[in-house]
Structure formats: C-alpha cells, structure tokens
Amino acid sequence: MPLPHFLVIGAPKAGTTALHAALQQHPQLHLSHVKEPKFFLTDGPPPTRGGPGDAPTYREHIWRREDYEALFAGAPPGALLGEATPFYLYDLDAQRRIHALIPHAKLIAVLRDPVERAHSNWTHLWSAGLEPIGDVVRACADERRRVAAGWAHFWHYIGLGRYGEQLAHLYTLFPRDQVLVFRYRDLVDRPADTLDRICGFLGVERGLLTEVPRENVTAHPKEGGRQRLLSATARAARVLPHKLERALNHRLEHLLQRHGNPRRPLTWEQRSALIPHFAEDVELLQRVTGADFSDWLQPRERSGGLVGARPPGQRQSRNGRPKPL
C-alpha cells in the first residue's frame, strides 16, 4: 500500500494550509484530501482528554495505518504522494516515527517569526472561543501548566516556535538534502519563486504553480459580554457528544468571527515581552542552519515594516501589513 514521498512538517500558523492547497494543483503531486491527518503523532489511539476543544480534534486523528494509506490510494500513476501535518516538526517522537517508516521521505519546513507565530496561534484559539486568557503574553506564561496538564500541541505557543531545537533533532535523523527549510515571508512575498523552489526540491516540473491561496485568515472578536458568553459556551461544549459538540462549536466560531475585526497587531510591549522566550533558540537555529534569523529578535523587520510593534510615541497602523495566510 502507498505511503507518502514527502511531508510538510511545520510550522503551525506558517502558511502550511495554503501551501497544501497550492501543491494540490500540481499535476505531478497528490496530496491527501485530509489536511493534517496527524498519523505520526501517536503510536496508537490519540488521547481522549486535553485542553478546550482538544477532544474533537483528537477524534479526527487518522491513526490506523490502513486508514492512512487509504488517503493515497487514489493517486494517479507516477505521482509523488504527500501530506501536511505542521506538528511533525515540533513533536520529536513524530520525527522518529517518520524516520522509522519512511526514512527516504523529503521534508518541508516553513518557519515564521516565532513571536508572530505565537500571536497568530493565540488569536486563532481566542477567536474560536477556546482560549480562556485574553492576552497573548499571559497565555504564554501559562504554557508550562498547560503542557503538564496534557493540553494538545496547538496550545504550546512558545514550544512550537523553538525551531532550533526541532531542526537540531531532525538533522540527527535525516540528511540535510532531504529537508527544505524556508521562511513564511518567502511564501507570502515571493510565492512563485518559493513554489518553484519547492518543486525543484521535490523533483517535479517548475513553473506550473504561481500563487498561494489565502487560507485561515482569522478575525478578532470584539471583547465584551457577548464574546465572553459565546467563548464560555464553546469551552463548556466539550462535555457534549462528539457530533453535537462539533456542530455547536462550528456555529459559535461563526458567530464570534462574524463581527470580528482584522487580527490585532502585537503591541511594542507584547513583542518585547515575548522575544526573550525565543532568543536562545534563535541563536541555536542560526548555528544549525547557517542562516541569519537575527531580525526575529528585533522589534522591526529589516525592511522597516512594523512586525506588530511600534516605537514609543509612534501611532500604530492597522493597515500597514498584509493579512496573514
């Protein structure tokens, strides 16, 4: 039975859903119709408990090998098979499982400024009514408790962005020529060139993909009594039967998003508070990859554009940056 030739392994909130959709358009590639099957995250059935909203997500895991292989059964002859589960890079056990089953697979990792990634991750869960803490800095401070309590990977706002540790481990298992690492901003700012680079890495025809669709653009619900009521209902819904919980949370997320504003940029103070969580790991990432990521430790990008930050005395613009993928 078929197994994938390549995997998009990370990182969450770094355009992997949009990349999956773009690669699906290539005639020489066949990606699983289920994005994020999560097969390599467990050795058997996934957990049954976790943080708010984790239970229905766990039930969606494709953990039986026959079900996983069935995702690729309808591929055209000769097509390269792939899937995208952005938690594989973060989960070191998943890395080992991948190596044990498909050691010659090619791996694609998209890295986003870890502070911006954490903020986008927090916004995603806050906007779904699942995140109980209304400030990203305080939510990050609660991460150790959440990890100890068994909350799923998507709640690990800091851990998911520690790419130096993750790649250092990955390179003990896979040779570097099987791993493609690039920045999220490359996918956003230079999609055609970046897609050509990916196609060249995979060994399929270049020049056929030129655009990356917009995916997972999240609004920010206005705080207040309505938001608190809908969010509390979403978190309480995890005691309901699976189908009812899923239907209710889908409706609640729609209500939360319907009148939401564009995702709020990070303030200067928030970015300054979060950078220290990643400083040591960014230095490790630079040593591991030989590339310069020092701009992630600064309040501004090298281009001069604001990255969710503003110097004291300057007004913050809501329209200075394109919306994320």
C-alpha positions in Angstrom: 0.0 0.0 0.0 1.2 3.6 -0.7 3.0 5.8 1.8 3.9 9.5 1.2 7.1 10.5 -0.5 7.1 14.0 1.1 5.7 15.7 4.2 5.1 19.3 5.0 6.1 19.1 8.7 5.7 22.6 10.1 5.2 25.1 11.5 1.6 25.7 12.5 0.3 29.2 11.5 3.1 29.5 8.9 1.0 29.0 5.8 1.0 25.2 5.7 -2.7 25.1 4.9 -2.3 27.5 1.9 0.8 25.6 0.8 -1.1 22.3 0.9 -3.8 23.9 -1.3 -1.2 25.2 -3.7 0.7 22.0 -4.1 -2.6 20.1 -4.8 -2.8 22.0 -8.1 0.4 20.4 -9.4 -0.3 17.5 -11.8 2.7 15.5 -10.6 1.8 15.7 -6.9 -1.0 14.0 -5.0 -1.7 15.3 -1.5 -4.0 13.7 0.9 -7.6 15.1 0.8 -7.4 15.3 4.6 -5.0 18.1 5.5 -3.3 17.3 8.8 -4.0 13.6 9.2 -1.6 13.6 12.2 -0.7 9.9 11.6 2.8 10.1 13.0 1.8 12.0 16.2 0.9 8.7 18.1 1.8 5.0 18.1 -1.9 4.2 18.5 -5.1 5.9 19.5 -4.7 9.6 20.4 -5.5 10.9 23.9 -9.1 11.4 24.9 -8.6 14.5 27.1 -6.8 17.8 26.9 -7.5 21.5 26.7 -10.6 23.2 25.5 -11.6 21.8 22.1 -8.9 19.1 22.1 -11.2 16.1 22.4 -12.9 16.5 19.0 -9.6 17.2 17.4 -8.1 14.0 18.8 -11.1 12.1 17.4 -10.2 13.4 13.9 -6.7 11.8 14.0 -6.1 9.2 11.4 -4.0 6.8 13.5 -4.7 3.4 11.9 -2.1 2.6 9.2 -4.7 1.2 6.8 -6.7 4.4 7.0 -3.6 6.5 6.5 -2.5 4.5 3.4 -6.1 4.8 2.0 -5.5 8.6 1.8 -3.1 8.0 -1.1 -4.8 5.1 -2.7 -6.5 7.2 -5.5 -3.3 8.9 -6.7 -2.5 8.9 -10.4 0.3 6.5 -11.5 3.7 8.0 -11.0 2.5 11.0 -8.8 4.5 11.9 -5.7 2.4 11.4 -2.6 2.4 13.9 0.2 0.6 15.3 3.2 0.9 18.3 5.6 0.8 18.0 9.3 2.6 21.0 10.8 3.1 19.4 14.2 5.6 16.8 13.0 8.5 19.3 13.2 7.7 20.1 16.9 7.0 16.5 18.0 10.3 14.8 18.3 8.7 11.4 18.7 6.8 12.0 15.4 10.2 12.8 13.8 11.4 9.3 14.9 8.3 7.6 13.7 8.6 9.2 10.3 12.2 8.1 10.1 11.3 4.5 11.1 8.6 4.2 8.5 9.6 6.4 5.5 13.3 7.2 6.1 13.8 8.5 2.5 10.9 11.0 2.6 11.5 14.6 1.8 10.5 17.1 4.5 9.4 20.7 4.1 9.5 23.1 7.0 8.1 26.6 6.8 9.4 28.9 9.6 7.7 32.0 10.8 8.9 34.7 13.2 8.2 32.8 16.4 6.7 35.8 18.2 4.3 36.5 15.2 3.6 32.8 15.0 2.7 32.6 18.7 0.4 35.6 18.4 -1.4 34.2 15.4 -1.8 30.8 17.2 -3.2 32.5 20.2 -5.6 34.6 18.0 -6.8 31.5 16.3 -7.9 29.9 19.5 -9.1 33.1 21.1 -11.3 33.8 18.0 -12.7 30.3 18.2 -13.8 30.9 21.8 -11.5 28.3 23.2 -8.6 30.4 24.6 -9.6 31.4 28.2 -6.9 34.1 28.6 -7.4 37.4 26.7 -3.8 38.4 26.4 -1.1 36.5 24.5 1.7 37.3 26.9 -0.3 35.9 29.9 -1.4 32.9 27.8 2.2 32.1 27.0 3.1 32.4 30.7 0.5 29.7 31.4 2.1 27.3 28.9 4.0 25.1 31.3 0.9 24.4 33.3 -1.0 23.5 30.1 1.7 21.2 28.8 1.8 19.4 32.2 -2.0 19.1 32.1 -1.8 17.4 28.7 -3.2 20.2 26.5 -2.6 19.4 22.8 0.3 20.8 20.8 -1.6 23.7 19.3 -1.7 25.3 22.8 2.1 25.3 23.0 2.6 28.8 21.7 6.2 29.1 22.8 7.3 25.5 22.2 6.0 25.3 18.6 8.3 28.3 17.7 11.5 26.8 19.1 12.7 25.7 15.6 16.4 25.5 16.6 15.8 22.6 18.9 13.4 20.9 16.5 15.7 21.1 13.5 18.8 20.1 15.5 17.0 16.9 16.4 15.6 16.4 12.9 19.1 16.5 11.4 20.2 13.7 13.6 17.7 11.5 11.8 17.6 12.9 8.2 20.4 14.1 5.9 20.1 17.8 5.2 19.5 17.2 1.5 16.1 15.6 2.4 15.0 18.7 4.3 13.9 22.0 2.8 13.7 25.0 5.2 12.4 28.4 4.2 10.6 31.4 5.7 6.9 32.1 5.8 7.6 35.5 4.4 9.1 33.9 1.3 5.8 32.2 0.7 3.9 35.4 1.2 6.1 37.9 -0.6 7.6 35.7 -3.4 5.1 32.8 -3.9 6.0 31.9 -7.5 9.8 31.7 -6.7 9.1 29.8 -3.5 6.8 27.3 -5.1 9.4 26.8 -7.8 12.0 26.1 -5.1 9.7 23.5 -3.5 9.0 21.8 -6.9 12.7 21.7 -7.6 13.3 20.1 -4.2 10.7 17.5 -4.9 11.9 16.9 -8.4 8.8 17.8 -10.3 8.3 20.4 -13.1 8.7 24.0 -12.1 6.8 27.0 -13.4 3.3 25.4 -13.0 2.4 26.9 -9.7 2.5 30.7 -9.2 0.0 31.6 -6.4 -0.6 30.6 -2.9 -4.3 30.9 -1.9 -5.3 32.7 1.2 -6.2 30.3 4.0 -7.0 30.5 7.7 -7.4 34.3 7.9 -8.7 34.9 11.4 -10.8 37.8 12.6 -10.5 39.1 16.2 -13.9 39.1 18.1 -14.6 42.3 20.0 -14.2 41.7 23.7 -17.3 42.1 25.8 -20.3 40.3 27.3 -21.3 38.6 24.0 -17.7 37.4 23.4 -17.4 36.1 26.9 -20.7 34.2 26.8 -20.0 32.6 23.4 -16.5 31.7 24.4 -17.6 30.1 27.7 -20.2 28.1 25.8 -17.6 26.9 23.4 -15.3 25.7 26.2 -18.2 24.0 28.0 -19.3 22.2 24.9 -16.5 19.6 25.3 -18.8 17.6 27.6 -21.3 17.0 24.8 -21.3 14.1 22.4 -18.8 14.5 19.5 -21.2 15.4 16.7 -23.2 17.8 18.8 -20.0 19.4 20.2 -18.6 19.8 16.7 -21.7 21.4 15.3 -22.2 23.7 18.2 -18.5 24.9 18.2 -18.7 25.5 14.4 -21.8 27.7 14.9 -20.2 29.5 17.9 -17.0 30.2 15.9 -19.0 31.6 13.1 -20.9 33.9 15.5 -17.6 35.0 17.1 -15.9 35.7 13.7 -18.9 37.3 12.0 -18.4 40.7 13.6 -14.7 40.4 14.3 -12.1 43.0 13.4 -8.9 42.1 11.5 -6.3 40.4 13.6 -4.9 42.9 16.1 -1.2 43.5 15.6 1.2 42.9 18.5 2.0 45.9 20.6 5.5 47.1 21.2 5.2 45.9 24.8 3.9 42.5 23.9 6.6 41.8 21.4 9.3 42.9 23.8 7.9 40.6 26.5 7.8 37.5 24.2 11.1 37.8 22.4 13.1 36.5 25.4 11.3 33.2 25.2 12.9 32.6 21.8 16.3 34.4 21.9 18.4 31.4 22.9 16.7 29.1 20.4 17.1 31.6 17.5 20.8 31.6 18.1 20.7 27.8 18.0 18.7 27.9 14.8 21.3 30.1 13.2 24.1 27.7 14.2 22.1 24.7 12.9 21.1 26.2 9.6 23.9 28.7 8.9 21.3 31.3 8.1 20.6 34.7 9.7 17.4 34.9 11.7 18.5 37.8 13.9 15.7 40.0 12.6 13.3 37.9 14.7 15.0 39.3 17.8 14.3 42.9 16.8 11.2 45.0 17.1 11.3 45.7 13.4 11.9 43.7 10.2 14.9 44.7 8.1 12.6 46.1 5.5 11.5 48.7 8.0 7.9 47.4 8.2 6.3 47.0 11.6 6.1 43.5 13.0 3.3 44.0 15.4 5.4 46.6 17.2 5.8 50.3 17.4 8.4 52.6 18.9 7.3 54.8 21.8 5.5 57.9 20.5 4.5 56.5 17.1 0.9 55.6 16.2 0.2 52.1 15.4 -1.4 51.4 12.0 -4.0 48.7 11.4 -3.3 48.7 7.7 0.5 48.6 7.5 0.8 44.9 6.9 -1.0 42.3 4.6 -3.2 39.8 6.3 -1.6 36.5 7.1 -2.2 33.3 5.3 
